[in-house]
Amino acid sequence: RRVARAGSSRALAPWLDVATLPKLRLADGRDVPESAVTWLLARQARVKGVRPDLDAAMLYGLVDRSTSGDLALRLLEGFLRGGSMAEEGFVLTVVGKLGDQRVVAPLARVVHEWVKDKRGVFAEYAVQALGLLDIDSALAAVDDIALRYLQKPKGLNDVATEAFADAAERRGLTVDELRERVVPRLGFPDDGGPRLVEVGGGARLEVGIDDELNVTLRDPVKRKLV
């Protein structure tokens, strides 16, 4: 009913053709009609900055996040390819709410590019989109950005710190607990034990880290360092 009342919408970006976007699906398996996708984008375009529109948030909550990544990736690629115009910044909110692992690396990369190009506001938008993704690798990137840009550009550290804290609150964790959870494991088990690696001929070695943060190799049979 909300979509029907909204009627037609103005073109939101020269590169954006809703009819060619990958399908969105609801959690119950039904397709989201093209008119509803258009409504979602138009509603989000009314909001300045990276925060979900209140009406659009209802549809975000119904979408199957396991399949919505295709649409989010297409939107991000179009946005970056189209020059990342200010009036198209709403796309980053949609990417943050519907994206998957594939958008993490490009979002993190453009943060640094936009800092270099002195587009500080857009760098902040990309950080906020990473925070909305609520994916461990995205939150690790947000934490890294907060540390990397402690002083300049002004405000980026604050935005990254807030985005990370908001994600921790959504998960019911402290900031330190979330930081521990999202730190890259590099193949090590969650219990802190050594990582077993194949070294050829069926032999294996235990890879560990000692108290001085040096990498160690141990023969798991002889229990000796090698």
C-alpha positions as CSV (number, residue, x, y, z in Angstrom):
1,R,0.0,0.0,0.0
2,R,2.8,2.4,0.8
3,V,4.4,1.6,-2.6
4,A,1.1,2.1,-4.4
5,R,0.6,5.5,-2.8
6,A,4.1,6.6,-3.6
7,G,3.5,6.5,-7.4
8,S,6.3,7.1,-9.9
9,S,9.7,8.4,-8.8
10,R,12.2,10.8,-10.4
11,A,15.4,9.3,-11.9
12,L,17.9,9.0,-9.0
13,A,21.1,8.7,-11.0
14,P,22.0,8.6,-14.7
15,W,23.6,5.1,-14.3
16,L,20.8,3.6,-12.2
17,D,18.2,1.5,-14.1
18,V,16.1,-0.4,-11.5
19,A,14.8,-2.7,-14.2
20,T,18.3,-4.1,-14.8
21,L,19.2,-4.6,-11.1
22,P,19.5,-8.1,-9.7
23,K,16.3,-9.3,-8.0
24,L,15.7,-8.7,-4.3
25,R,14.0,-11.4,-2.4
26,L,12.1,-11.5,0.9
27,A,13.1,-13.9,3.7
28,D,10.0,-16.0,2.8
29,G,11.3,-16.5,-0.8
30,R,9.0,-14.0,-2.7
31,D,10.6,-11.5,-5.1
32,V,10.4,-7.9,-4.2
33,P,8.5,-6.2,-7.0
34,E,10.4,-3.7,-9.1
35,S,8.1,-0.9,-7.9
36,A,9.0,-1.7,-4.3
37,V,12.7,-1.5,-5.1
38,T,12.2,1.8,-6.8
39,W,10.2,3.0,-3.7
40,L,13.0,1.8,-1.4
41,L,15.7,3.7,-3.3
42,A,13.5,6.8,-3.6
43,R,12.8,6.8,0.1
44,Q,16.5,6.4,0.9
45,A,17.4,9.2,-1.4
46,R,15.4,11.6,0.8
47,V,17.8,11.0,3.7
48,K,21.0,13.0,3.9
49,G,24.0,11.0,5.1
50,V,24.3,7.3,5.8
51,R,21.3,6.3,7.9
52,P,18.3,4.2,7.0
53,D,15.1,5.9,6.1
54,L,12.5,5.0,8.7
55,D,9.9,3.7,6.2
56,A,12.6,2.0,4.1
57,A,13.8,0.3,7.3
58,M,10.7,-1.9,7.3
59,L,11.6,-3.3,3.9
60,Y,15.3,-3.7,4.8
61,G,14.2,-5.9,7.7
62,L,12.2,-8.2,5.4
63,V,14.8,-8.7,2.7
64,D,16.8,-12.0,2.5
65,R,20.3,-10.8,3.3
66,S,21.8,-14.1,2.0
67,T,20.7,-13.1,-1.6
68,S,20.7,-9.3,-1.5
69,G,24.4,-8.9,-2.0
70,D,24.1,-9.0,-5.8
71,L,22.0,-5.9,-5.9
72,A,24.2,-4.1,-3.3
73,L,27.3,-4.8,-5.3
74,R,25.8,-3.6,-8.5
75,L,24.7,-0.4,-6.9
76,L,28.2,0.2,-5.4
77,E,29.9,-0.5,-8.7
78,G,27.5,1.9,-10.5
79,F,28.0,4.6,-7.9
80,L,31.8,4.4,-8.0
81,R,31.9,4.2,-11.8
82,G,29.5,7.1,-12.1
83,G,31.9,9.5,-10.2
84,S,30.3,9.2,-6.7
85,M,28.2,12.3,-7.0
86,A,27.0,13.9,-3.7
87,E,23.3,13.5,-4.6
88,E,23.8,9.8,-5.1
89,G,25.3,9.2,-1.6
90,F,22.1,7.5,-0.5
91,V,23.4,4.4,-2.4
92,L,26.0,3.8,0.4
93,T,23.2,3.3,2.9
94,V,21.5,0.7,0.7
95,V,24.9,-1.0,0.2
96,G,25.4,-1.1,4.0
97,K,22.0,-2.5,4.7
98,L,21.9,-5.1,1.9
99,G,25.6,-5.8,1.0
100,D,27.7,-8.9,1.7
101,Q,31.4,-9.7,1.9
102,R,32.1,-8.6,-1.7
103,V,31.5,-4.9,-0.9
104,V,33.9,-4.7,2.1
105,A,37.2,-4.4,0.2
106,P,35.9,-1.7,-2.3
107,L,34.4,0.3,0.5
108,A,37.6,0.2,2.6
109,R,39.7,1.1,-0.5
110,V,37.6,4.2,-1.4
111,V,37.9,5.5,2.2
112,H,41.6,5.9,1.6
113,E,41.1,7.3,-1.9
114,W,38.6,9.8,-0.7
115,V,40.8,10.9,2.1
116,K,43.6,11.5,-0.5
117,D,41.2,13.4,-2.7
118,K,40.1,15.5,0.2
119,R,36.5,14.2,0.1
120,G,36.3,13.8,3.8
121,V,32.6,13.6,4.0
122,F,32.4,10.8,1.5
123,A,35.2,8.9,3.4
124,E,33.0,9.2,6.5
125,Y,30.0,7.9,4.5
126,A,31.9,4.8,3.4
127,V,33.0,4.1,7.0
128,Q,29.4,4.3,8.1
129,A,28.3,1.9,5.3
130,L,31.0,-0.5,6.5
131,G,29.6,-0.3,10.0
132,L,26.0,-1.0,8.8
133,L,27.2,-4.1,7.0
134,D,27.8,-5.7,10.5
135,I,30.2,-8.2,8.9
136,D,33.3,-9.1,11.0
137,S,35.7,-8.1,8.2
138,A,33.9,-4.8,7.6
139,L,34.1,-4.0,11.3
140,A,37.7,-4.9,11.4
141,A,38.2,-2.4,8.6
142,V,36.3,0.3,10.5
143,D,38.5,-0.3,13.6
144,D,41.6,-0.1,11.4
145,I,40.5,3.2,9.9
146,A,39.8,4.6,13.4
147,L,43.4,3.8,14.3
148,R,44.9,5.0,11.0
149,Y,43.2,8.4,11.0
150,L,43.6,9.4,14.6
151,Q,44.1,13.1,13.9
152,K,43.6,13.8,10.2
153,P,41.3,14.2,8.4
154,K,39.4,15.8,11.2
155,G,36.3,13.9,12.2
156,L,37.0,10.6,10.5
157,N,38.3,8.9,13.6
158,D,35.2,10.0,15.5
159,V,32.9,8.6,12.8
160,A,34.8,5.3,12.7
161,T,34.9,5.0,16.5
162,E,31.1,5.7,16.7
163,A,30.3,3.2,13.9
164,F,32.3,0.5,15.7
165,A,30.7,1.3,19.0
166,D,27.2,1.2,17.4
167,A,28.0,-2.3,16.0
168,A,29.1,-3.5,19.4
169,E,25.9,-2.3,21.0
170,R,23.8,-4.0,18.3
171,R,25.6,-7.3,19.1
172,G,25.3,-6.8,22.9
173,L,29.1,-6.6,23.3
174,T,31.6,-4.1,24.6
175,V,33.9,-2.4,22.2
176,D,36.8,-4.5,23.4
177,E,34.8,-7.7,23.1
178,L,33.9,-6.9,19.5
179,R,37.5,-5.9,18.7
180,E,38.6,-9.3,20.0
181,R,35.9,-11.0,17.9
182,V,36.6,-9.3,14.6
183,V,40.4,-9.4,14.6
184,P,41.6,-11.5,11.7
185,R,42.3,-15.1,12.8
186,L,44.7,-15.9,9.9
187,G,43.6,-19.6,10.1
188,F,44.2,-19.9,13.9
189,P,41.4,-21.6,15.9
190,D,39.1,-19.5,18.1
191,D,40.4,-21.2,21.2
192,G,43.9,-19.7,20.7
193,G,45.6,-22.9,19.9
194,P,48.2,-23.5,17.2
195,R,47.4,-23.7,13.5
196,L,48.2,-27.0,11.8
197,V,49.7,-26.7,8.3
198,E,50.6,-29.4,5.8
199,V,54.3,-29.3,4.8
200,G,54.4,-32.1,2.3
201,G,54.7,-35.9,2.4
202,G,51.8,-36.0,4.9
203,A,53.8,-34.2,7.5
204,R,52.3,-31.3,9.5
205,L,53.7,-28.5,11.6
206,E,52.0,-26.5,14.4
207,V,52.2,-22.7,13.7
208,G,52.0,-20.7,16.9
209,I,52.9,-17.2,18.3
210,D,55.0,-17.0,21.4
211,D,54.9,-14.4,24.2
212,E,57.1,-12.0,22.3
213,L,54.8,-12.2,19.2
214,N,57.3,-14.3,17.2
215,V,56.0,-17.0,14.9
216,T,57.0,-20.5,16.0
217,L,57.0,-23.9,14.2
218,R,56.7,-27.1,16.2
219,D,56.7,-30.7,15.2
220,P,53.4,-32.0,16.7
221,V,54.8,-35.5,17.1
222,K,58.2,-34.8,18.6
223,R,56.8,-31.7,20.4
224,K,60.0,-29.8,19.4
225,L,60.5,-26.5,17.8
226,V,61.8,-26.7,14.2
